[in-house]
Structure formats: C-alpha cells, structure tokens
Amino acid sequence: MAEDYIYDDYEEEGPPAPLFWRILGKVIKYSFIALIVFINAFLLWRVLFSTNEPSAIKTVAGNSSLAAAWEQYGGDGFARYQAEQDNIATDEDWHDQFELAEGEIKKNEFAQFFLTDVVFFPRANQTQIVLRYNKSLLPHIAKDYELDEIPGKKDDLFDVTLVVYYKNEEGDTKKTRIASNLAEMDTTSLYTFRQYYFESIPEFSSINKMQVEIYYKGDVDYGAKPYSVIEIYDKLLELQNYPLDSKDIAAIEGAK
C-alpha cells in the first residue's frame, strides 16, 4: 500500500530582492505619494488663495463726486447691485473655434475676463467695477496683434468703456459711451486686477442696459466689434442693496 503523503500548501520563500530594486521600489512609491499630495495642495491653493483680490482693491473706489453724493444722500440704498445678473465672466469667442456639425460652430467657453465686483451708485450717477484677467490671456494678445513679445501683467493693455442704453425725455432709446477712470491696479501670481469707475451716467431710472466693452489699446475702433463685452445691468432684473462696510465708507468719505 502506497504511503499517503501530505504536502503543506505553501511555497518556499525565494531569496530577498537585491538592494537596488528594493530602493527603487520605495523611491517610486513615495514619489507617487508626493505627487498626489502636491496636486491636491495645488488645487487647494487655486481654490482658496489664488483668486483672492489684492488688498488695494477690496474697497469701493473713493472719488470726489461719490463723496459729494454720499454727504447728501448716504445711507441704506446708496450702493446697489444685481445678484441675478450673470456678469462675472464673458466667454472667449475669438479663439479656438471648431465645427461640431455642418454649419454648427462650437466656441471655446474658457473665459478670459471676469468682473469680480459691480456696484451701482444711482444717486451719484456712477458705476464701479473690478476687472480681472488671467495671465494666460497675454500670449493670446501677442498672437492676435502680432506683437514682438508677450505683454507683462502690469502693462496697460485695454481700453475699457461703459456703454449705456437709456430712454430720453421723448421716450427714444439712446446710447452713450462713458470713459473709465482707473482707481487701482494690482497683480497676483496668476491675475491682473483693475478697478474702474464711470461717472456722469444717465439718470438711473431711464437706463435699460449697461455693458462694459473692452478693446486692445493698439486697436481701438468703437465702430468695430470689441475684444470682449460683458453685460452688467438689465432693467428687468431686481436691484438689491450693496452692503458698504467700514472700509468702503472710509474710502468714500476720505475722497472729499
């Protein structure tokens, strides 16, 4: 009778891997972990810090006409805004167009310009905005206008005007273009911020629509299509009180 043999269900361990391969394995492992940590830290920085406005333009821009109106009419309702207005960005519609189907063009929806703040001062006949754009816009400017070099973040590149559509006393719709006044300019690692105010706008109750038009300063033609347009006011949307904090009020009163 043949003997029964019972075999243990295991394999003998082989010789340890050479030191080089063990070190290489650990290097790859910890490099991968470090890469994941770096990516998450970068995304967190972009979300929490990179879009923060510089302290120089966090307050309302004080100026003499605004200070005079505040002295006479200041208080609740002096500053207004439209919460429902989709005015924080404008689609980039001059780059990277491609055809989805015959006759149907898809536009690149990556926005180049943002308005991080829009405030109306009806009793002062004034509007203020904060314009922000990413440094990734600058190579597009150089390409579009065949510049010898890419502009810098601090360069004064754009002509910014406010176009107002309003009704005159006869009830006819009119259009007026108002030049901007630059109140502040600052940059961060990614963005350029410019704070503008527009004075002597028509009587607020007569206004139907307002839009900011942006032209490259080397190619300003108000009869041609702007480089970008952002609508900031629609008469059909409700106005709400814009809360002025102590810094805002100090900026206004300090401009007397």
C-alpha positions as CSV (number, residue, x, y, z in Angstrom):
1,M,0.0,0.0,0.0
2,A,1.4,3.3,-1.1
3,E,2.2,5.7,1.6
4,D,0.0,8.8,1.8
5,Y,1.9,12.0,1.6
6,I,0.6,15.2,2.9
7,Y,2.1,18.4,1.4
8,D,1.9,21.7,3.1
9,D,0.1,24.2,0.8
10,Y,2.8,26.8,0.6
11,E,5.7,27.8,-1.4
12,E,9.1,28.4,0.0
13,E,10.1,32.0,0.1
14,G,12.7,33.0,-2.5
15,P,15.8,34.9,-1.9
16,P,15.3,38.6,-1.0
17,A,15.3,41.1,-3.9
18,P,18.5,42.9,-4.5
19,L,19.0,46.1,-2.6
20,F,18.9,48.2,-5.7
21,W,15.4,47.1,-6.6
22,R,14.1,47.5,-3.1
23,I,15.4,51.1,-3.0
24,L,13.9,51.8,-6.5
25,G,10.5,50.5,-5.4
26,K,10.4,52.7,-2.4
27,V,11.5,55.7,-4.5
28,I,8.7,55.1,-6.9
29,K,6.2,54.6,-4.1
30,Y,7.0,57.7,-2.2
31,S,7.4,59.8,-5.4
32,F,3.8,58.8,-6.4
33,I,2.5,59.7,-2.9
34,A,4.4,63.1,-3.1
35,L,2.9,63.8,-6.5
36,I,-0.7,63.2,-5.2
37,V,0.0,65.4,-2.2
38,F,1.4,68.2,-4.5
39,I,-1.6,68.0,-6.9
40,N,-4.1,68.3,-4.0
41,A,-2.2,71.1,-2.4
42,F,-2.0,73.0,-5.7
43,L,-5.8,72.6,-6.3
44,L,-6.5,73.7,-2.7
45,W,-4.3,76.8,-3.3
46,R,-6.0,77.7,-6.5
47,V,-9.5,77.4,-4.9
48,L,-8.7,79.2,-1.6
49,F,-6.0,81.7,-2.3
50,S,-5.1,82.4,-6.0
51,T,-8.3,84.2,-6.8
52,N,-8.2,86.5,-3.8
53,E,-8.3,90.2,-4.6
54,P,-5.3,92.2,-3.5
55,S,-6.0,94.4,-0.5
56,A,-5.6,97.5,-2.6
57,I,-8.8,97.0,-4.5
58,K,-11.1,95.3,-1.9
59,T,-12.8,98.6,-1.0
60,V,-15.1,100.8,-3.1
61,A,-13.0,103.4,-5.0
62,G,-13.4,106.8,-3.4
63,N,-13.6,109.9,-5.6
64,S,-14.9,113.5,-5.2
65,S,-18.3,113.1,-6.9
66,L,-19.1,109.9,-5.0
67,A,-18.1,111.6,-1.7
68,A,-20.3,114.6,-2.5
69,A,-23.3,112.3,-3.2
70,W,-22.6,110.3,-0.1
71,E,-22.6,113.5,2.0
72,Q,-26.0,114.4,0.6
73,Y,-27.7,111.0,0.2
74,G,-25.5,108.5,2.1
75,G,-27.2,105.6,3.9
76,D,-29.1,102.5,3.0
77,G,-29.7,102.1,-0.7
78,F,-26.8,104.3,-1.7
79,A,-25.0,101.4,-3.3
80,R,-26.9,98.8,-5.3
81,Y,-26.2,95.6,-7.3
82,Q,-28.0,92.9,-9.3
83,A,-27.5,89.5,-7.7
84,E,-29.2,87.7,-10.6
85,Q,-27.0,89.3,-13.3
86,D,-24.7,86.8,-14.9
87,N,-21.9,89.4,-15.1
88,I,-18.9,87.7,-13.6
89,A,-17.4,86.4,-16.8
90,T,-17.5,86.7,-20.6
91,D,-16.9,83.7,-22.9
92,E,-13.8,83.9,-25.0
93,D,-15.3,83.8,-28.5
94,W,-12.3,84.8,-30.6
95,H,-10.1,81.7,-30.2
96,D,-10.2,78.0,-30.8
97,Q,-13.5,77.7,-32.7
98,F,-14.2,74.3,-34.1
99,E,-17.1,72.7,-36.0
100,L,-19.4,70.3,-34.2
101,A,-21.5,69.5,-37.2
102,E,-22.0,71.1,-40.6
103,G,-22.8,74.7,-40.1
104,E,-22.7,74.4,-36.2
105,I,-19.7,76.1,-34.6
106,K,-18.6,75.4,-31.0
107,K,-16.9,78.3,-29.3
108,N,-14.2,77.9,-26.7
109,E,-16.0,78.6,-23.4
110,F,-12.9,79.4,-21.4
111,A,-13.5,82.9,-20.1
112,Q,-10.7,85.5,-20.3
113,F,-12.2,88.4,-18.5
114,F,-14.1,88.4,-15.2
115,L,-15.9,91.1,-13.2
116,T,-15.3,90.3,-9.6
117,D,-17.5,93.2,-8.4
118,V,-20.1,95.5,-10.0
119,V,-21.6,98.3,-7.9
120,F,-24.1,101.0,-8.9
121,F,-24.5,104.3,-7.2
122,P,-27.7,105.7,-8.7
123,R,-27.7,108.9,-6.6
124,A,-24.1,109.7,-7.6
125,N,-24.7,108.7,-11.3
126,Q,-21.8,106.4,-11.0
127,T,-20.9,102.7,-11.7
128,Q,-17.8,100.8,-10.4
129,I,-16.4,97.5,-11.5
130,V,-13.4,95.3,-10.7
131,L,-12.0,93.7,-13.8
132,R,-9.8,90.6,-13.5
133,Y,-8.0,88.6,-16.2
134,N,-5.6,85.6,-16.1
135,K,-2.0,85.9,-17.3
136,S,-2.9,83.1,-19.8
137,L,-4.6,85.9,-21.8
138,L,-1.3,87.6,-22.6
139,P,0.0,85.1,-25.1
140,H,-3.3,85.4,-27.0
141,I,-2.9,89.2,-27.1
142,A,0.6,88.8,-28.5
143,K,-0.6,86.3,-31.2
144,D,-3.7,88.3,-32.1
145,Y,-1.9,91.5,-32.7
146,E,1.4,90.0,-33.9
147,L,3.4,91.6,-31.1
148,D,7.2,91.1,-30.8
149,E,6.9,89.8,-27.3
150,I,4.2,88.8,-24.8
151,P,3.0,91.7,-22.7
152,G,3.5,91.8,-18.9
153,K,0.8,91.5,-16.3
154,K,1.2,95.2,-15.3
155,D,1.1,96.6,-18.8
156,D,-1.8,98.9,-19.6
157,L,-3.3,96.9,-22.4
158,F,-7.0,97.6,-22.6
159,D,-9.4,100.5,-23.3
160,V,-12.4,99.9,-21.0
161,T,-15.6,101.9,-21.6
162,L,-19.2,101.6,-20.3
163,V,-21.9,101.7,-22.9
164,V,-25.3,102.7,-21.6
165,Y,-28.6,102.3,-23.3
166,Y,-31.3,104.6,-22.0
167,K,-34.5,106.4,-22.9
168,N,-34.5,110.2,-23.3
169,E,-37.4,112.5,-22.4
170,E,-39.1,111.8,-25.7
171,G,-39.0,108.1,-24.9
172,D,-36.5,107.3,-27.6
173,T,-33.7,104.7,-26.8
174,K,-30.3,106.3,-26.9
175,K,-26.8,105.0,-26.5
176,T,-23.8,106.7,-24.8
177,R,-20.3,105.6,-24.2
178,I,-18.5,106.6,-21.0
179,A,-14.8,106.6,-20.5
180,S,-13.4,104.8,-17.5
181,N,-11.3,106.2,-14.6
182,L,-8.7,103.8,-13.3
183,A,-8.8,103.8,-9.5
184,E,-6.4,100.9,-8.6
185,M,-4.3,98.3,-10.3
186,D,-2.6,95.3,-8.8
187,T,-1.5,91.8,-9.7
188,T,-1.2,88.3,-8.1
189,S,0.8,85.3,-9.3
190,L,-2.0,84.5,-11.8
191,Y,-4.1,87.5,-12.2
192,T,-4.3,91.2,-13.1
193,F,-6.9,93.3,-11.3
194,R,-8.1,96.7,-12.4
195,Q,-10.7,98.8,-10.6
196,Y,-12.6,101.3,-12.6
197,Y,-15.3,103.8,-12.0
198,F,-17.6,105.5,-14.6
199,E,-19.1,109.0,-13.9
200,S,-21.9,111.0,-15.2
201,I,-24.1,108.1,-16.3
202,P,-27.7,109.0,-17.3
203,E,-30.5,109.1,-14.8
204,F,-30.6,105.6,-13.4
205,S,-34.4,105.2,-13.8
206,S,-34.0,105.8,-17.6
207,I,-31.4,103.1,-18.2
208,N,-32.4,99.9,-19.9
209,K,-29.0,98.2,-20.2
210,M,-25.3,98.7,-19.4
211,Q,-22.3,96.8,-20.7
212,V,-18.6,97.0,-20.4
213,E,-16.7,97.0,-23.7
214,I,-13.0,96.0,-23.8
215,Y,-10.7,96.9,-26.7
216,Y,-7.0,96.3,-27.0
217,K,-5.4,99.8,-26.8
218,G,-3.4,99.2,-30.0
219,D,-6.7,98.5,-31.9
220,V,-9.4,100.8,-30.6
221,D,-12.3,101.3,-33.0
222,Y,-15.7,101.9,-31.4
223,G,-17.4,101.2,-34.7
224,A,-16.0,97.7,-34.7
225,K,-16.6,94.6,-32.6
226,P,-14.9,94.9,-29.1
227,Y,-12.4,92.4,-28.0
228,S,-14.8,91.5,-25.3
229,V,-18.2,92.6,-24.0
230,I,-19.7,92.0,-20.5
231,E,-23.3,93.0,-19.7
232,I,-23.6,94.4,-16.2
233,Y,-27.1,95.8,-15.9
234,D,-30.6,94.7,-17.1
235,K,-33.6,96.8,-16.2
236,L,-35.8,93.7,-15.9
237,L,-33.6,92.3,-13.0
238,E,-34.1,93.4,-9.4
239,L,-31.7,95.8,-7.7
240,Q,-30.5,94.9,-4.2
241,N,-28.7,97.0,-1.6
242,Y,-25.0,96.5,-1.7
243,P,-23.7,96.4,1.9
244,L,-20.9,99.0,2.4
245,D,-18.5,98.1,5.2
246,S,-16.4,100.5,7.2
247,K,-13.5,100.4,4.7
248,D,-15.9,101.2,1.9
249,I,-17.3,104.2,3.8
250,A,-13.9,105.4,4.8
251,A,-12.7,105.3,1.2
252,I,-15.7,107.4,0.1
253,E,-15.5,109.9,2.9
254,G,-11.7,110.2,2.5
255,A,-12.1,111.5,-1.0
256,K,-13.9,114.7,-0.1
